[in-house]
Amino acid sequence: YEVMDARELSFGNESFDLIIDKGTLDAVVCGTDVKSAVRDLLSGLSRVLRPGALLLVMSYGRPDDRQFYLEDDEYGWTVSAK
């Protein structure tokens, strides 16, 4: 595995078919400068996901507290919560 800041991924564009986030979004939301940090995180994830790929976010937060970040038109994602 590689260690890096999730807001500054060094992977090439469209590198992954699946990304699993277990708590990263939660950690960023609990930090400082939340809007900018979340935008940096999700923009980077969007960049490295291939078209049609899946981003699986497992969060301690309620869907109402996280889903609106993922529904930003910038990413073009279809979002569902369970």
C-alpha positions as CSV (number, residue, x, y, z in Angstrom):
1,Y,0.0,0.0,0.0
2,E,1.0,3.6,-0.3
3,V,0.7,6.4,2.3
4,M,-0.4,9.9,1.1
5,D,-2.7,12.7,1.8
6,A,-6.1,11.7,0.4
7,R,-6.7,15.3,-0.7
8,E,-3.6,15.2,-2.9
9,L,-3.6,11.7,-4.6
10,S,-0.6,11.0,-6.8
11,F,-2.3,8.3,-8.8
12,G,-3.1,9.0,-12.5
13,N,-6.4,10.0,-13.8
14,E,-9.0,7.2,-14.1
15,S,-6.9,4.6,-12.2
16,F,-9.5,2.8,-10.2
17,D,-12.8,0.9,-10.7
18,L,-13.5,1.0,-7.0
19,I,-12.6,3.1,-4.1
20,I,-13.6,2.1,-0.5
21,D,-13.7,4.9,2.0
22,K,-13.9,3.8,5.6
23,G,-13.9,6.9,7.7
24,T,-11.8,9.3,5.5
25,L,-14.7,11.5,4.7
26,D,-15.7,11.5,8.4
27,A,-12.2,12.5,9.5
28,V,-12.1,15.4,6.9
29,V,-15.5,16.6,8.0
30,C,-14.3,16.8,11.6
31,G,-11.2,18.8,10.7
32,T,-10.7,22.5,9.9
33,D,-11.7,24.3,6.7
34,V,-14.2,21.6,6.0
35,K,-15.7,22.8,2.7
36,S,-12.3,23.2,1.1
37,A,-11.0,19.9,2.5
38,V,-14.0,17.9,1.5
39,R,-13.9,19.4,-2.0
40,D,-10.2,18.5,-2.3
41,L,-10.9,15.0,-1.1
42,L,-13.9,14.3,-3.4
43,S,-12.4,16.1,-6.4
44,G,-9.3,13.8,-6.1
45,L,-11.4,10.7,-5.7
46,S,-13.5,11.7,-8.7
47,R,-10.3,12.3,-10.8
48,V,-8.9,8.8,-10.1
49,L,-12.1,6.9,-10.6
50,R,-12.8,5.5,-14.1
51,P,-16.1,6.3,-15.7
52,G,-18.8,4.0,-14.3
53,A,-16.6,3.2,-11.3
54,L,-17.9,2.9,-7.7
55,L,-17.1,5.0,-4.7
56,L,-18.2,3.1,-1.5
57,V,-18.3,5.4,1.5
58,M,-18.8,3.8,4.9
59,S,-19.5,6.6,7.4
60,Y,-20.3,6.9,11.1
61,G,-22.3,10.0,10.2
62,R,-26.0,10.0,9.2
63,P,-26.7,10.0,5.5
64,D,-28.3,13.5,5.9
65,D,-25.0,14.8,7.2
66,R,-22.8,13.3,4.4
67,Q,-24.8,12.8,1.3
68,F,-25.0,16.4,0.2
69,Y,-21.2,16.5,-0.1
70,L,-21.4,13.6,-2.6
71,E,-24.3,15.0,-4.6
72,D,-22.3,18.0,-5.8
73,D,-22.9,18.4,-9.6
74,E,-19.1,18.7,-10.1
75,Y,-18.7,14.9,-9.6
76,G,-21.7,13.7,-11.7
77,W,-22.3,10.8,-9.3
78,T,-25.4,8.9,-8.7
79,V,-25.7,8.7,-4.9
80,S,-27.7,6.3,-2.8
81,A,-27.6,5.7,0.9
82,K,-28.5,2.6,2.9
